[in-house]
Amino acid sequence: MVNLSSMYTNQLNALKAWPSQYALDKSLPIADGETGIVAGSVIHMDPTEKAFKLGSVAGAMPMFAWVGQAEYDALGGGDTNISSYGNGKGITGLVATGGFELETTEFVSGGTYAPNAPLTPATAGNAGKVTEGTFYTDDICGIVSNGMSENAHGANVVAFWTYFLPAS
């Protein structure tokens, strides 16, 4: 039996614009050997595997994991009745160019996250999280809207509008 994650531990909540007939998302399997993708994580599509990997690489379109890979509706195969991808595991990511306002639990603590601050995918030990960035120096994946707060589920979140601006 797989250990399922708590549905309120890691979250990505759409505050505005999703779902609609114009929603911009991508559903793919999870790359072989990939671990650590939770709801709200920054993810990207590996162009060779055509599968999701945690974090971001320079210039790649950042996305935000709608669910984590250990959640019930992402496991696929015989463990669930919802997803079924080639490797038995798959998730959906909301694309950073979509017209969304999101809130995520996946951010690097210690930042100020003031409204209008640019967000970039964090690296190294914080891969999959967002952190404050610098325009034109970092790949930007969002702009802070409401800053940090505690959401309706009691989780600390950062609210932001999705926005993609590659470093130049």
N, C-alpha and C positions, 0 to 999 in steps of 0.2 A: 504494500500500500504506500502511496506517495504521501509525504507530509505536505498538506495544503497550507498556504499562507492565510493569515487572518485578513478578512476583506477590508478592514479599516487601517491596517498597518501601513501599507503603501497605497497611495491613491493618485489618480489623475481625474479631476472633475472638470467637465466642460461647463463654464459659467455662461457663455454666450455662443451662439451660432452653430452648435452641433447637437443633435443630428438634424440634417436637412437633406433635401435632394441635391444640394450643392456641396455636401460634406466632402472634404478631401482627406482620404485615409488610404492606407496600404496594408493589405493582409499578406503575410508571408510565413513560411516556416522559420523556426529558430535555427541558426547555424549549428552544425554538429559541434559538440563540446562546449557550447556557450552556456555560461552560468551567470546568475546575478541579475537577470532582467526582472524588475518588479514594476508594478503599475506606477506610471509617472516617470520612469527612466527615460533618458535620452538614448535613442537607438539609431542605427543606420543600416542601410541595405548593403551587404557585401556584394559587389558586382559580379564576382566569380561564382559564388554559391547561390546568389539570388535568395538570400536568407538574412534575417535580422541578426545583428551583433550589438552588444552593449557599447554605449558611448558613441563617439563620433570620430571621424577622420577628417583631416583638412579638406574643405571643399565639398564634402559629401552632404547630401540633404539630411538634416537632422529631423527626426520624428520623435514622438512621445508615445511610449507604450501605454495602450489603453488598459491592458491587464498584464500581470506578471506571468512568467513562464511556469510557475508552480501553482497557479490558480486553476480551479476546477474547469473553467471553460477554455483553457489553453492547452490542456494535456492531451487531448485527442485520443485516438486509438480506442482501446477497450475500457479506459478509465472514465470516459465522459461520453456524452451524447451530443456535443456541440461542435467541436472542431475536428477536422480530419485532414492533415497535411501529409505530404510525402514521408516525412520522418516521424509522423505521429504527434508533432508539437508545432503549434502555430499561434500567432497573435496578430493584433491589428495595431498600427501606429498612426497617430494623427500627425499629418505633415506640417512642418514649421511654416510653410507658405500659406496654410489655410487661414481663413478669417476667423480665428478662434480666440476666445479669452479662456484661459485654463488656470487651474491651480494645481500644484504638485507638492507632494511631500518630499520629493527628491531634489533637495537643494543643499549646498554646502553651508553648514552653520557658521555663524560669526560675521556674515555680511550684513550690510544695512538694507539692501533691497528697496531703495527709495523709488517711488513712482517715476517712470520714464528712464530708469537705468537699463542699459543693455545687459542681456544675459547670454552667456556662452556655455557650451558643454564643458564641464570640468574634466580633468585628465587624471591620470595615475590612480591613486588610491580612492579617488572620488568619481571615477568613470561612471557615467550614467546619470549624474546629477548636474544641475545647472548652478552657475555661480556668476558673480558680476563680471562683466567683460568690458572691453574697450572697442569702440567702433573702429573699423578698418585694420585693427591689429589682430583681433580674434574673430573667429567665425561666430556671428551673432545668431541666436535661435529664438530670441524673444525680447520683449520690452516689458519691464515691470509695470503692472497696472495699479493694483491696490497694495502692493508690498506684502510683508509677512503678516500673518494673522493665524488665529485658530479657527478651523472650519466647523461646520455643524456636527462633525463626527469627533471633535476634540483633538484633531491632528493639526500640527503646525504645518502651514503651507505658505507658498509664495504664489501670488496671482500674477499672470502676465498675458500679454497678447503674443501670439506666435508671429514670428518675423524672421526671415532668413536673409542675412547679408554676409557673404563669404569675406574672409580677410583679404586685403588687397596687398 
